[in-house]
């Protein structure tokens, strides 16, 4: 794999993971929120930003933006 390593490594507790998973399972969750939750779960599982963006259907810069927000919270 080429390219530089990212400084943003997403890690989450079991409680955070459970909260995001329940958000994904809920039928009333808005699509944007569900995409962000799915992206954070994929990043926490070790997937790259580019692969996560392709899978979720967001731009890579938006995945990075939400990762920064998730890590600062």
Secondary structure, 3 states (H helix, E strand, C coil): CCCCCCCCCCCCCHHHHHHHHHHHHCCCCCHHHHHHHHHHHHHHCCCCHHHHHHHHCCCHHHHHHHHHHHHHC
